[in-house]
Amino acid sequence: MSKNNFSIKDRLKSFVYAYNGLKITWQEEHNFRIHCIAAILVILFSVLFQISRLEWIAVSISIGFVFVCELLNTSLENLADFVCQENNPKIKRVKDIAAAAVILSSATALVNGLIIFLPKIVSFCAANHIF
């Protein structure tokens, strides 16, 4: 097929391929499942604390950022394992750097979460005499 022709059928297939990537990652990557559970909890807290529209934007971007980094890390690790099955210090270096992106995105999301939720949790506890 020519790259210039638009096809709804091909566009729909691309969604199937993307869903398949999510399914594979869910089935094979423990950290992805942990991130999914964390995202669900953050969304529940967001609803519970009735966060503002701007806070929702920050939460959504943070969740998406972590998922994108996790998916890119997973795809890079799979590619690296395909290219080189034996232990290789250069491949390890690439994989470690990709994993660092996930840690950095997770830490960023955590800081955003603390900025948004910590004052709300403190207010809730103070109002309910929990401290």
N, C-alpha and C positions, 0 to 999 in steps of 0.2 A: 504494500500500500504506500502511496506517495504521502510524504509528510505534510503536503499542502491541502489534502482533502480532509474536510471535517466529517466525522461520522459519530452520530449519537451512540451507535452500538459500541464503537471503540471507546468512547468516553465512559459509558456504563461499565465496560470491562475494566477500565482503570480503577473504578471504585471497588470492583470485586477483588482486584489484585491488592489494593490498599487494605481492604478488610482482611484478606488472607494474611498479610503481613502482621496486622494487629493480632490475629488469631494465633499465628505461629509464635509471636513474641509472648503473648499471654501464656501459652502452653509450655514454653521452654525457658522463660526468664523469670526467676523468683523475684528479682528486684522490680521488674515491671508490675508484677502483681502487688507488691508492697506499695509502689507508687500509686496504683489504682485505688487501693484501700485508703491511703492517705488522702487522695483527691476526694473520694466520697466523704470522708470525715470532715474535710475542710469545707466542702459544699454544704454539708449538714450544719456545721457551725455557722456558716455564712447565712443560712436561712434562719437559724435559731436566733442569732444576734442581729438580724435584719441590717446587714451591712449596706453601706451607701453604694450608689452606682459606680463611683470612682474606685471604691474598695473592691467591688465585683470585677472591675476591669483588671486591677492588680492581681486579684486571686486567679482570674482566668488566664492571664498572661503567664503567671508563675506556674500554674499547673501545665499549661501547654509547653512552656519552656523545658520543664523537667521531662515531660513525655517525649518531646522532640529529641532532646539530648540522649535519653535512654534508647530510643529507636535507632538513632544514628550510631551510638556506641555498639548496640547489638549487631547492626548490619556490618559495621566495620570489623568487629570481632569475628563474625562469620566469614567475611571475605578474607581476613588475615589467616584464619584457620584453614580455609580452602587453599590459599596460595602456598602456605608453609605449614605442614602438619607437625614437623619436629620443633623442638624448642629453639627459638632464635632470638637473640637479644634485641635485634632491631624490631622484630614483630612485637616482642614484649613491650618495648618502648612505645610503639604506636598504640597498642592496646591500653597501656597505662595512661597515656595522654588522653585518649578518648574517654576512659573511665573518669579521669579528672574533670572532664566537662560535665559529666553527670553529677559528680560531687559538688562542683561549683554551682550548677543550676539548682540542686537540692538545697544547698546552703542559702542561696539567694531567696528561694521560695520560703525557707524557714524564717529568714529575717523579715521578709514581707509579712508572713503570717504573724510573727511576734508584734510587729508594728501595728497591724490591724486588730488582732484579737486580744493581746495582753491587756490593753486598757479596758476593753469590754469585759473581760473575765474579772479583772480587779474590781470594776464597778459593780458587776453582778454579785461578787462575793461580799463586797462592802454593803450593798443594799440588802442582802439577805443575811447579814451578820455571820458569814461563814469563816472569816478570819478569826 
